[in-house]
Amino acid sequence: MRKRRAFGKWIFLVLMLVVLYLPILILAVYSFTDATQIGQIRGFSLQNYVTLFTTESLRNMIGGTLLLAFGSAAIATVLGTTGAIGAFYSKGRVGRAISTMNQVPVVNADVVTGFSICILLVVAFHISKDTYIPLVIGHVTLCAPFVFLSVMPKIRQMDPSLYEAALDLGATPAKALRQVVIPQLVPGIVSGFGLAVTLSLDDYFIATYTKPATFDTISTYVVNATKGAQTTIKTALWALSTVIFAVVILVVAGMNYHTARADRAREKAEKEGRAE
């Protein structure tokens, strides 16, 4: 019976991996061919990658998207971390209220968030989309709650008396926060920043409602390109998808390697401490 259950788990795992990764692998294979559509395998070619990195509109789109993602993620990380620290050290009702309000943007549909921000900033406050302010605020609003959720578990794992002990030893609140609390939260902050970058890169609806007419993110550019008739641009997007997937794999592998190395170093230090 146990063998059947184990076999069933492996079958389920394999099926899920196939569903998740097979389409990406197929796209990656076709990005190295001169095929104009999926289903027609032709000879090996790097033309899609040449087009990706030599077409000015594609380069500008990628650069603008990365700048928006990292810029809005940095702002969201500061706000989300500050909110998590404030909620943790606030009184019971205030902390619960902050955590509850943070849940609303998380569960709310992106299309509602984007449209609401557009109505508030562009229609009510008359802020022009050409200033990029609605776009940045929209992405910060999207990302900050997820940073909050990434940092909060690390705060709860931390001994709350550390901050008070630092104050008792003469540290100012700012110094205690900077030198005692923040270092304990670095893994959660880094994780939240990475998640914020991913969310910004993946967003479509908020960017659609808040971006300037002359600016495109990767998601909006892909949607518009698939509706057009420029075959070379469409196939170049296969190469873009492959590059993004490869970068994600390298980043995840690097983070796992760094975490495993840190765990081994900590275990080694603990063993040496016990031996002494």
Residue, then its C-alpha position, 0 to 999 in steps of 0.5 A: m500500500r505504501k509503495r502504491r502511494a509513493f508511486g502515485k506521488w511520483i506520478f503526480l510530481v512528474l505530471m506537474l513538472v511536465v505541465l509547468y516546464l515542458p511549454i517553457l522548454i519547447l519555447a526555448v528550443y524554438s528560440f534557437t531555430d529560424a521557425t516562424q511559428i510553433g510546430q514548424i521545426r527548422g534549422f538552428s539559428l541565433q537570429n532571434y537573439v540577434t534581433l532581441f539585442t539589436t532592435e532598439s525598441l526591444r532594448n528600450m522596453i527591457g531597460g525601462t521595465l528593469l528600471l521600473a521593477f528595481g526602482s519600485a521594488a526598492i521603494a516597496t521594500v522600504l515601505g513594506t519593511t517599515g510597515a512590518i516593523g511598525a505593525f509588530y511593535s504596535k499595540g494589539r489592535v493597531g498591529r492587527a488593523i495594519s495586518t488586516m489592511n495589508q491583506v486587501p491589496v494582496v487578495n484584490a484583483d490587479v485590474v481593480t487596483g490598476f483602475s482605482i489608481c488611475i481614477l484616483l491619480v489621473v482623473a481626481f488629482h489630474i496627475s499626468k501619466d507622462t510623469y510616470i508617477p501613477l505607474v510607479i505608485g501603482h507598482v509600489t502599491l502592488c509590491a509593498p504588501f508582499v514585502f510586508l508578508s515576507v518580512m513579518p515572519k522574520i520579525r516574529q522569529m526575532d526575540p522582541s527583547l533585543y530592541e529593548a535591551a539595546l535601548d537599555l544599553g544606551a542606543t538610540p531608537a534609530k541606532a537600535l533599529r539599524q544595528v539590532v533589528i534590521p540585521q535580523l530581518v535581512p533574509g526576509i527583506v531580500s526575499g521581499f525585494g526579489l518578490a517585488v521585482t518579480l511582481s513588477l516584471d509580471d504586472y500587466f493590468i496596473a501598467t496598462y492603466t497607468k503607463p504613458a502612451t509611449f512607454d511599454t513594459i515587457s508584459t504590455y509589449v508582448v501582448n501588443a506584439t502578439k496582435g501585430a504582424q511583425t514575425t521577427i519581433k514575435t519570434a524574438l520574444w521567444a528568445l526573451s522568454t528563454v533569457i528570463f527563464a535562464v536568469v531565474i534558474l541561475v538566481v534561484a540556484g545561486m540563492n540555494y547554494h548560498t543558503a546551503r553554504a551558510d547552513r553548513a558554516r553555521e553547523k560547523a561553528e556550532k559543532e566547534g563550539r560544542a567541542e570546546 
